Amino acid sequence: METERLYEQDSHLVWWEATVLACETIIDGYRVVLDRTAFFPEGGGQLSDGGTVGMVQVLETREREGCIYHFTKEPVPVGERLECCLDWPRRLDHMQQHTGEHILSWAFWSLFGVENTGFHMGRELVTIDLSRPVTQEEMDAAEDLANRNIWENHPIRCYTATQAEVEKLTLRKKTEKIAGALRIVEIEEGDICTCCGTHVNHTGEVGMVKLLRQEHTKGGSRVVFLCGGRALRDYGRKNQVAMEAGAALSVKEEEIPEGIRRLKGEIAAQGAALREKGRMLTGFIAQELLANLPAGGRMGAVVLTCQPDLDAKEAKLLLNRLVETPKTAAVILYQTPGKEGGEGRVCYLLGKAADSPADCKYLCEILNGLYNGKGGGKANFAQGSGKLLPNWQETAEALRKML
Ligand SMILES: [Zn+2]
């Protein structure tokens, strides 16, 4: 079934009448064939159109073996002549990105001889693949030339040409098609190439092109960019982020990076001061505990202490200080807060001086039993954690009685 492709003659056609030639049931809806359509089927990197046929919404349009199918959720009556309407904001967005891609690719090619080897239009971002990585200066120059070409508002013509006519043109991209007429898209004082997509009538309709970044690919690079309305919305979002970041840091927009660096420096300095205080604090706690060192039984002198205010690093510091004392072992219990509102844990660290008769692994197993915990180690060092009971400090007294 041959469909007249109205979008090839007029990319700005929004309303038209068409006769429904077929309406087939498929798994999740219907596919409709019209005698004439302005809905562009996905192709050449450009996304497909949507809109309405009669009262029924067209979600996507695809071409299969030369036939254009309109995908709908509801059926349309075969044989009827219906009014069709294109989703114009969606089409304009696609044409801005697609025509902008022509202009940007031409800019890279004409300035630096870098060729476009691929194009992808997503719902949010647009990319072109280039034949080699480009420098930031080349990115800036291509962006500048592309935007000048847009602001000069050159007319864009789409026409079919014979092979003989095509040979006289300086095409940016050589086509793979070797026979028959070719569809040419020609921008005055700009890009000329073969293309089946839809394009705006004047470059000014693209609005602007903004390069976001370059990603290195195998043997080349991928440039991410946005055109027209997408670039404007992206600018709006980034402006909002910059305003909020500036307000949070109490600095002007251009001072945000420096503000963040300063803040990171302050946090690092505070962290270092806090670690030093932690070292001093654990020193004092160790002194006090060692002053009241119990005589001990068969395990020798064992310091058993609950330290609810110490964190893991401080507990380790304290343990190291305690076991510096000959013939001494230490059992330190502390607590950790639960992650994302979950339950916290009671943690235990056990260590001993080389000449202490204590067995850290054995003591850790007793703590595992008391706290329904998991942990283990060797005779000279062990660690574990268990359920954070409300009375976790009193529970530890059961171990003290065994020492
Ligand atoms: Zn095109």
Boltz pocket constraint, residues with backbone or C-beta under 6 A from the ligand:
constraints:
  - pocket:
      binder: B
      contacts: [[A, 98], [A, 99], [A, 102], [A, 185], [A, 194], [A, 195], [A, 196], [A, 197], [A, 198], [A, 199]]
      max_distance: 6.0
